[in-house]
Amino acid sequence: MICHSGIKKITMKKLFSIFSLPFAIIPALVASEKPNVVFIAIDDLNDWVGCMGGHPQVKTPNIDLLAKKSMLFTNANCQAPISGPSRASVMTGIQPFNSGNYFQLGDGDIKKANMLTREAIFLPDYFELFGYKTMGVGKILHNGDKAKVFDEFGGVFSMYGPTPEKRFKYDPAWFEEKTGNTQTDWGAFPENDSLMTDYKSAAWAVRKLKEKHEKPFFLAIGFIRPHVPWYVPQEWFDMFPASYIKTPPYKPNDMDDVPEFGRQVADVPMMPTTEWAIQTKQWKDMVQAYLACIAFVDAQVGKVIDALEKSEYKDNTIVVLWSDHGYHLGEKGRFAKQAIWERDTRTPLIIHTPAMKCGTSANAPVGLIDIYPTLTDLCGLPRNKLAEGNSLMPLLDNPNAEWSHVALSTYGIGNIAIRDKQYRFIQYEDGSQELYDMINDPNEWKNLAGKRKYKNVKSALSRHIPAKWEKNSAYSTNNVNNHFKKKYK
């Protein structure tokens, strides 16, 4: 069943008339009868969501319920497989290969990269231009709101904490061969939910939904879990008895047909390996901890959605739920993000509009970068010409609509994954390639790039590789991968 958006797009005639008026009176004109936006970002959540079928034991009843009355994009991809550049592209609408923001960077440095980024308008700021009140809490940009984009910001509380005095299971400092730092660890901590950052963020958002707002609002909530460390109270672990945990598919020689350059790009020398997890019998415990964190954050999402349903804003609010990138839990020998395979770039993306009474899904390849133009269209705002994504309005109206776009994910200069409905084509800076048939080989175990019969597939997808790559921003640094450290030194 097709559920239409039910929100009228602004007409070209009215758009023209708006921009022909003195700019100072535009907000008052366009703010009337505009829908509100609840914008939910989740950190490091891959496709292990019930409605996406990523893991058979995951428990996400609240996200699943939202999906049942929304459009679920089952082939959504981030633009960068690490938080800083991914969130920067969502909030500016600019691709990493045009911004130069390839790696981690501070919120205040996002717009310093080049002439293009200096002209960028963060998504909440753009809504403010047209009369919206903007509110945020938790991790929206990488550092919360260090870029000062919200009218009202509730804080990020303890970010990734609270943390115990000593780690439970893992610290790269414990291993002679490990280099770099990570917060990766797992275990039941703290004693109760009220001590968790996400619990506090949800409570703040619930309070805002109970308040009276004279203007239409843009309310952003950034949840931290399941980002490492995988700490949540014991009750969430109890939902997933470790002895019954199913580990994801793993092929010990999976990397044999991956180009050497690709291995270097995906290298995470500080992280646990799957072989280590098997030898130490920690793999099931790690999966259990990730599932527990997902269940916990799902409950916090449920609080926000429930508050919206009980509020006076229920019938005039758009909800967008997304994650900044995916995460490997043992597949391809790694427990990490920071690579451009499917599990690293595929993310949940759910969009609900007030008129939707039923849910449906679209398998078209889309990107998180498409959120910006989609929201401005849904809210009847003029299009920001610098926002490079594609509005998802055609798919919201008809999930089977003609869609000629692909999803692009990059990690460093010249390293790109191109996703269409069936294939994932990866090309690295040195020209080496990978190609996977995601319908017949969802685990990406068989690299088809060297097969003659797929020459035309590669040719068609390679047309989407950017002709020009912006140099890496002076503020965008990789503090994880030795390959990139040497390259951008």
N, C-alpha and C positions, 0 to 999 in steps of 0.2 A: 504494500500500500504506500502511496506517495503522500507525504505530509508537506503541504506548502508552508512557506515561511509566514505568510499572512501579514507582512509588514510592507507598506508601500514604499517603493524606491522614489527618491526625489526626481522630478522630471527635469529634463534638460532646460526647459523654459524657466522653471523656478530656480535651478542652479545658476543660470545666467543672471537672473534678476538679483539673486543674493549677492553675487560678486560685483554687481554694478552699484550696490548700495555702499554708503560709507562703512568701513570695516568695523567701526566702534559699535554699530547697532546690529551687526550680524548675529551675535550670540542671543540677543533677546528675541530675534525673529525665529531662529532655527531651534531654540530650546523648547518651544511649546509642543506638547504632546509627543515628545520623543521617548522611545523605549529606554529603560535602564539597562545596564550591562553588569552581570556578575561574571567575573573573569577569574577562573580557578587554575592555578599553575601547580603542578606536582613535580617534585625533583627526582630524577633518575628512575622514573616508572617506565618499564618497558611494556611489552604487550601482554604481561601477566595480569590481565583483567578478565573477569568472567565473560563479558560480552565479546571479547576478542579471542578467547580460547587459547591464550598463550601458555597456560599451565593448568592441568586438569584439577589441581587441588586449591587453586586460589579462591579467596572469599572476598568478593567486592559487591555486596548486595546493593549498596547505595549508588555506586557508579553505574551498575547494571540497570537499576531502576531509572536513573536519569537517561541512559541510552535508550530505554524502551519508549520514551516519549520525545526522542531527539533524533538528529541525524548523526550516525556513527560513521566516521571515515576510517575504514579498515586498512587503508593503504596510505596513511599519513606519515610523513618523514620530517625529521628536523633538518635544519640547514647546516648544523655543525654538531658533532657528537660530544660536546662538552658544554657546560653551563654558560659560561661567559659569552662566547660568540653566538650560541644558539638564542639566548634571551635577547641579546643585542639585535639580532636580525628580526625577531618577533616584534620587538618594541619600536624599531626604526623602519621596518619594512625593507631593509637593504640587505642584499646577499653578501656573505663574507668575501666573495671574490671581487666585489665592488667596494666594500668598506675597508678591506684589509684587516678586519677583526677576525683572525683565524683561531686564536687561542684565548686563554683566560685574560681578562682585563678588568680594571675597576670601572664601576658604573660611570664615574665622572670622566673617564677617558674615552668612552665609546664614540663621542662626537669629535674627538681631536684627531682622528686618523687621517683625514684628507678633506678636500674641498666638498665632496659629496656629503660626507657624514656631518660636516659643520652646518649644512643646510637641513639636516634631518629634524623631524619633529617626533618626539616620543609619542606613542599611541595615547596615553592619558592626556598629555599636553594638547594633542590635536583635538580631543574631545572637549577640553576646557575652552578652546577657541570658539566652540559653538554652544557655549552655555551650560556645559555639564559640570557637576561637582564630582571631583575625583577623590577616591579614598583607597588606601591600600594597607596591607599588613603582611608580614612575613617576607619570603624570598620571591620577589617578582623579577627585578633585575638581579644580577649575580650577588650584589651586596645589599639587597633590600631596596632602599630608596636613597642611596648616596647621591644619585643624580637629581634628587629633589623634583620628582615628576608629579607628585600627588599633592592636592590641596590639604589633605589630612592623612597622616601615616601613623599606623598603630605600633610600629616597631618590628624588630625581628627577634626580640627576646634573646635567647641564648644560641641562636642559629642552629648549629648541629648538636648541641648538648640537650640535656645535661650528660656529663660523662663521669664514670667512676674514677677513683684515685689511680687505679692500675688497670691496664687493658686485660681483657679476659682471654682472648684466643690468638690475636695476631698483632704484630708490630714489625715492620721491615727492619727495625734496629736490632731485632733478635736474630737476624740471619746475616751471615758474613757476605753472602753473595748478592744481597738486595741493596739497591740504591734508591734514594728518593724517599719521599714521605707520603703517607696516606692515613686517613682516619679509619680505614677499614678495620673493623672488629665486630664482634657479635655477641649477644647475650641478653639476658633479662635484666633490664635496668631502665629507669628507676623503679621505685615501689608503686607509684600510681600515676595515672594519666595526667593529672593536674600539673605535674612538674614538666611536662613535655611542651616544647615550643609550639607544635601544631595544635595542641589542645588550647593554648592561649590565643593563637591566631583565629581559630574557629570561634571561640567565645567573643572575641573582639568583633568579628564579622557579624555574628548573630546580633550583637547589641546594635550595630549600625542598621541592620535590617528592621529592627524594632523602632528606630527613630523616625521622626518626620523629616522629610527632605523636600524643600520647596522647588529644587531644581531636579531635572533628571540626573541620575548618578551613574558613575562608572566605579564599581567596587571590585578591587582586585585582592585575591587571597592567595598567598604563596605558601604551599605546604612543603616541608623539608623531607620527611620520610617518603620513600624508602632510600634516600641518600644515606651513605655510610656516615657514622657507625650504625650498624643495624641493632640499635638498642630500643626496645619498647618494654613496658611492664610484662610480667610473667603471664598474665591472663591471655595475652595475644599469642605467645608461644604455645600455650596450652591448646589452642585451636588447631595446632598442626603437630601432632605427636611425631617426633623425629624418626622413629622406627618405620613409620608408614610413608615417609616422604619419597616422592618420585623425583629423581634428578633428571635434568634435561638431556637430550640426545648428545652424545659425545663420541667422536671418532679420533682415536689416538694419533693417526697419521693425517689428520684433516689438513694440516698446513703444508703437506708435501707438494701440492699443486698451486700453492700461493706464491707469487713472485717474491724474491728476496726483498725487494724494495717495499712491497706491501707488508711484509713481516716487520720491517724496521719502522714503518709508519705506525703500526698497531702495537709496537713494543711498549709494555708497561712494567718496567723493571722493579717497581716497588710492590706490585700486587701479587696475591696468591696465584699459583697455577693450579690447573685441574689435577695434574699428577700429584702435586703436594696434597691437595684436598683428599684425593683417593687414598694415598699412602697413610695419611694421618687420620683417616675416617672422619673428616670434617665436612665433607661435601653436603651430606644431608642436613647437618646442622646449619650450614650457611644458607641453603635453600629455605630451610625452616625459618630462619631469622628474616630473610627477605620477604617471605610470605607473611610473617607476623607483622612486619612494618607496613606492608600493603594493606592488611586488614585494619590496622590502626588508623592509617591515613584515610581509608575509605569511610571509617566511622566519623571522622572529622568533616569529610565532605558531606556526609549525611546530615550533620547538624546544620550546615549552611543551607543546604537544599530544603530541609524541613522548615527552617526559619523563613526562607523565602516563600514557601508554600503557605505559611500561616500569616504572611504579611500583606499589607495593602498593595504591595508591588507585584504580586503574583502574576497578574494578567497583563503586565506591561514590562516584562524583564526578559532579556536575552541571557542565556547562560552559555558560556564557553568553558570547556574543561580540556586541558592539554598537559603534556609532560615535555620537558625540555629536550630529552633524548632517551634512548633505550639503555640497555645494560646486559652484558653477558654474565651468566651464572654458571660458568663451566664449559659452555660451548666454545669451540675453537681454542680450548686449552687455557681460557682466561676468565678472570672475574674482574670485569672492568667495562668502561665505556671507551672513548678515544680511539675509535676505528670506524670504518665506513661500511661494515657489513650490516645485514638486515636487523639483527637484534640490537645493534647500537643506534640505528637511526629511526627505526619504526617506533612510533609513539601513539598513545591514545589521542584522539581529537573528537570531541563531542560538541555539537552545537544544537541548542534548544531555542526555539522562538515561541512566543506565547500562543500562537495558533496551533502549534503541534500537539495533537492529542494521542498520537501513536508514533512509534519509532520505525526507522528504516535505516539502511546502511548503503554506503557508496564505496565501491572498490577502485574508483579512479585514483591515480597517483596525485597526491596533493602535498603541500608543504606547510609547515607552521607559519611560514612567511605569508601565506594566503589569509591568515587571520585578520591582519590589518585592513586590507581592502574589503574583506567580507563584512567586518563590523561597521565600517563607514557606510557601506551600501545598505546594510540592514537598518541602520539608524537614520538613513536619509541624509547623510552628510556628504558634502562634495568630496570627490576622490582626491586624496593626497597624491600628486603626480610623482613624488619620489618613492612611494611605496611600490615595490617591484613585483609583489605577488599577484596572484590571480584571484578575483572575487569568486567565492564558492557559491554564489547565488544560483547559477544554473543548476548545480547539483542539489542544492537545498530544495529547489522547485521540482527537480526530477533526477534521482540518483543515477539514472541510466542515460542522462543527457550526453550529447556528443562532447568529448573532452580531449583536446589534442595536446594537453600539457603533460610534462613529466615532472618528477620531483628530483631536485638536485641537493646532494649533501656533500660538503667538502671538509677536509681536515688538512690544513696547510696548503701552500701554493701548488697547484697542478694535480692534487689528489682529489678525485671526484667520483661519487657514485650517482648513477642515473637510473631512476626506477620508473618503469611503466607498469602496465597491468600484469605483465607476465615475467619480465626480466629485470635483473639488476646487473648493470654494466659498470665496472669499476676500471678507471684508468689512473695510473700513478704518474708522477712528474717525469719519470724516466721512460715513459711510454709502455711499461708493462701493464698487463690487463687481467681482469677476471670477468667472467660472465656466468650468471646462474639463472636457471629456469626455476623461478620461485614457486611455480605451480607443481612441478614434478620433483623439485629438489629444494624444499623449504629450509633445509638445514645448511644449504650452501656447501655441500660436500663435493660436488663435481664441477670443477672449473672448465667451462666450455669454450673459453676464449681462443684456444688453439685449434678448435674444430672448424674445418672449411665450411661445413653446412651452415654455420652461424655467422658467416661473413656479412650478410645483408642485415642481420639483426644488429650487429656491432656498428655497422656503417650508419644505420638509421639513428641509433642512440647517440653515437659519437657526434652527431651534428649539434647536440645540445651542450657540448663542452664549450665553455667561454673562450673566445678568441683572445681576450685580455684578462690578466689576473693582476689585481692591485697588489702592490708590494705590502708586505706584512707591516702593520702599524707598529710604530715605535713603542706603543703602550700595550701591545698584544704579545704576551710572552708565553712560551711553553715551559713549565717548570717540572715536567713529567718525563718526557721522552728524550733520551740522549741524542737520537737522530735529529730531531728538530732543534735541540740546543746547539748542536754543531752547525747546522744549516743556517740558523738565523743569528749566530753569534756576532 
